[in-house]
Structures are given as C-alpha cells and as structure tokens.
Amino acid sequence: MAQFVVRNLEEAVKARLKRRARRHGRSMEEEAREILRSAVQKDQGATGGLGSDIAALFATVGLDSDIAELRGHPIEPASFDP
C-alpha cells in the first residue's frame, strides 16, 4: 500500500478531523482514508456537465413536455414594477 505525509495541516482542520473520526468510531488515519476514498469515488461518477447534472436532478419530477431552449432569443431585463 502507498503512504504519503500531509504537511502544514492547520490545527483547526486536525481538530475537526479528530472529532469526525471519533463520531465514526475510527482513528484519524482511517477517517482520512475514508474521506479520500469518498472523494475519488465521487470523481469517477462525473457526468457530462452542469446541464446534465440539473437534468438528472429533475428527471423524476414528471414534466409532460420538454422545456424549450432559449438560444437566439433576446435577453430582456426583469421588471419589478407593479
């Protein structure tokens, strides 16, 4: 297994990591490994972009038709006058 050292870690970050590890019943070292595993796992599931992410979030909402694109339409400022 590989090893690496994290230098210049702020005391506040170290304290929060220690509290988090205690909450999860793990050592600080194991908690750091779990955080790294989780971060890498999320990276692997990256999607095609922001639009795809938004579409996935609302995929189960149940719209009956597609939302029209706004490309080519002039941008008009919002009016807040009553």
Backbone as CSV, one residue per row, in Angstrom:
resi,resn,N_x,N_y,N_z,CA_x,CA_y,CA_z,C_x,C_y,C_z
1,MET,0.834,-1.188,0.000,0.000,0.000,0.000,0.876,1.247,0.000
2,ALA,0.390,2.283,-0.600,1.123,3.544,-0.676,0.962,4.340,0.610
3,GLN,1.944,5.208,0.850,1.888,6.097,2.001,2.219,7.504,1.536
4,PHE,1.662,8.487,2.207,2.074,9.862,1.986,1.858,10.660,3.252
5,VAL,2.552,11.776,3.340,2.515,12.616,4.536,1.849,13.935,4.164
6,VAL,0.973,14.402,5.007,0.340,15.710,4.805,1.028,16.690,5.744
7,ARG,1.687,17.665,5.190,2.402,18.661,5.990,1.587,19.945,6.064
8,ASN,1.868,20.720,7.063,1.286,22.063,7.237,-0.238,22.042,7.315
9,LEU,-0.785,21.037,7.946,-2.223,20.951,8.150,-2.605,21.877,9.306
10,GLU,-3.565,22.721,9.099,-3.985,23.671,10.122,-4.518,22.927,11.346
11,GLU,-4.268,23.479,12.518,-4.717,22.856,13.769,-6.236,22.704,13.803
12,ALA,-6.948,23.690,13.259,-8.413,23.624,13.251,-8.894,22.445,12.402
13,VAL,-8.239,22.208,11.278,-8.612,21.085,10.413,-8.313,19.764,11.122
14,LYS,-7.157,19.699,11.764,-6.788,18.496,12.510,-7.801,18.209,13.619
15,ALA,-8.220,19.233,14.334,-9.191,19.063,15.420,-10.535,18.576,14.876
16,ARG,-10.973,19.136,13.755,-12.248,18.711,13.161,-12.175,17.279,12.647
17,LEU,-11.023,16.917,12.075,-10.827,15.540,11.615,-10.865,14.578,12.795
18,LYS,-10.263,14.977,13.882,-10.245,14.136,15.081,-11.662,13.944,15.620
19,ARG,-12.457,15.027,15.672,-13.846,14.916,16.139,-14.674,14.033,15.205
20,ARG,-14.478,14.226,13.908,-15.225,13.423,12.932,-14.878,11.940,13.069
21,ALA,-13.584,11.644,13.243,-13.147,10.257,13.414,-13.763,9.656,14.669
22,ARG,-13.787,10.422,15.739,-14.380,9.942,16.993,-15.857,9.628,16.796
23,ARG,-16.582,10.505,16.095,-18.014,10.275,15.830,-18.238,8.974,15.070
24,HIS,-17.335,8.663,14.138,-17.482,7.467,13.315,-16.799,6.243,13.911
25,GLY,-16.182,6.402,15.077,-15.542,5.272,15.736,-14.294,4.792,15.023
26,ARG,-13.550,5.718,14.412,-12.350,5.355,13.667,-11.168,6.182,14.157
27,SER,-9.989,5.742,13.776,-8.790,6.536,14.035,-8.770,7.700,13.041
28,MET,-7.957,8.711,13.342,-7.842,9.839,12.404,-7.304,9.356,11.062
29,GLU,-6.383,8.427,11.101,-5.793,7.907,9.867,-6.845,7.206,9.016
30,GLU,-7.670,6.362,9.645,-8.721,5.669,8.901,-9.773,6.653,8.395
31,GLU,-10.072,7.666,9.190,-11.046,8.682,8.750,-10.521,9.411,7.517
32,ALA,-9.236,9.755,7.515,-8.638,10.425,6.353,-8.692,9.516,5.127
33,ARG,-8.416,8.222,5.313,-8.512,7.280,4.185,-9.932,7.231,3.638
34,GLU,-10.915,7.193,4.530,-12.314,7.129,4.085,-12.710,8.405,3.333
35,ILE,-12.253,9.544,3.816,-12.535,10.810,3.130,-11.927,10.792,1.726
36,LEU,-10.694,10.320,1.609,-10.044,10.250,0.301,-10.752,9.260,-0.621
37,ARG,-11.126,8.099,-0.091,-11.868,7.123,-0.906,-13.161,7.733,-1.444
38,SER,-13.873,8.401,-0.572,-15.147,9.011,-0.958,-14.945,10.087,-2.020
39,ALA,-13.924,10.911,-1.856,-13.663,11.985,-2.816,-13.327,11.428,-4.194
40,VAL,-12.540,10.368,-4.241,-12.163,9.761,-5.519,-13.346,9.066,-6.156
41,GLN,-14.171,8.423,-5.339,-15.344,7.726,-5.852,-16.300,8.714,-6.515
42,LYS,-16.489,9.874,-5.912,-17.363,10.896,-6.486,-16.817,11.390,-7.808
43,ASP,-15.498,11.506,-7.920,-14.870,11.952,-9.163,-15.159,11.000,-10.309
44,GLN,-15.142,9.714,-10.040,-15.359,8.725,-11.084,-16.767,8.797,-11.647
45,GLY,-17.708,9.282,-10.871,-19.080,9.358,-11.329,-19.415,10.683,-11.987
46,ALA,-18.382,11.434,-12.401,-18.624,12.746,-13.013,-19.513,12.596,-14.244
47,THR,-20.388,13.534,-14.418,-21.328,13.487,-15.536,-20.857,14.374,-16.677
48,GLY,-21.722,14.578,-17.640,-21.369,15.315,-18.831,-21.341,16.817,-18.667
49,GLY,-21.704,17.356,-17.541,-21.664,18.790,-17.344,-22.808,19.269,-16.479
50,LEU,-22.867,20.568,-16.290,-23.873,21.162,-15.419,-25.289,20.880,-15.907
51,GLY,-25.522,21.034,-17.188,-26.858,20.786,-17.727,-27.322,19.355,-17.488
52,SER,-26.420,18.410,-17.677,-26.746,17.003,-17.436,-27.033,16.759,-15.963
53,ASP,-26.245,17.400,-15.084,-26.479,17.265,-13.647,-27.849,17.813,-13.260
54,ILE,-28.205,18.967,-13.786,-29.503,19.571,-13.483,-30.631,18.692,-14.019
55,ALA,-30.477,18.186,-15.227,-31.498,17.311,-15.809,-31.687,16.055,-14.957
56,ALA,-30.586,15.502,-14.458,-30.680,14.308,-13.618,-31.406,14.603,-12.311
57,LEU,-31.178,15.790,-11.750,-31.848,16.159,-10.501,-33.362,16.227,-10.662
58,PHE,-33.820,16.671,-11.815,-35.244,16.872,-12.027,-35.872,15.800,-12.926
59,ALA,-35.169,14.716,-13.165,-35.660,13.669,-14.068,-36.941,13.021,-13.565
60,THR,-37.133,12.988,-12.249,-38.305,12.299,-11.707,-39.447,13.249,-11.361
61,VAL,-39.336,14.505,-11.771,-40.368,15.489,-11.432,-41.663,15.220,-12.188
62,GLY,-41.570,14.746,-13.405,-42.761,14.384,-14.150,-43.262,15.453,-15.106
63,LEU,-42.375,16.179,-15.751,-42.813,17.134,-16.771,-43.368,16.359,-17.965
64,ASP,-44.429,16.896,-18.565,-45.043,16.215,-19.698,-44.396,16.556,-21.031
65,SER,-43.665,17.643,-21.085,-43.030,18.044,-22.344,-41.659,18.640,-22.050
66,ASP,-40.841,18.735,-23.085,-39.519,19.315,-22.932,-39.634,20.817,-22.739
67,ILE,-38.648,21.379,-22.093,-38.581,22.827,-21.922,-37.851,23.401,-23.132
68,ALA,-38.448,24.388,-23.770,-37.849,24.969,-24.977,-36.533,25.665,-24.655
69,GLU,-35.581,25.575,-25.588,-34.303,26.255,-25.406,-34.489,27.751,-25.644
70,LEU,-33.643,28.524,-25.027,-33.734,29.973,-25.158,-32.668,30.549,-26.079
71,ARG,-31.940,29.711,-26.778,-30.908,30.199,-27.687,-31.526,31.036,-28.783
72,GLY,-30.879,32.158,-29.081,-31.334,33.003,-30.165,-32.400,34.011,-29.778
73,HIS,-32.906,33.962,-28.567,-33.898,34.914,-28.105,-33.207,36.086,-27.422
74,PRO,-33.726,37.289,-27.597,-33.101,38.436,-26.932,-33.266,38.344,-25.415
75,ILE,-32.264,38.805,-24.701,-32.316,38.815,-23.245,-32.991,40.107,-22.803
76,GLU,-34.019,39.973,-22.003,-34.740,41.143,-21.510,-34.598,41.216,-19.997
77,PRO,-34.313,42.396,-19.471,-34.179,42.520,-18.013,-35.525,42.307,-17.325
78,ALA,-35.477,41.815,-16.109,-36.692,41.600,-15.328,-37.273,42.941,-14.915
79,SER,-38.585,43.021,-14.874,-39.259,44.237,-14.440,-39.952,43.944,-13.111
80,PHE,-39.664,44.764,-12.107,-40.256,44.571,-10.806,-41.298,45.646,-10.485
81,ASP,-41.701,46.396,-11.493,-42.717,47.424,-11.289,-44.086,46.785,-11.161
82,PRO,-44.910,47.279,-10.224,-46.249,46.696,-10.049,-47.207,47.031,-11.171
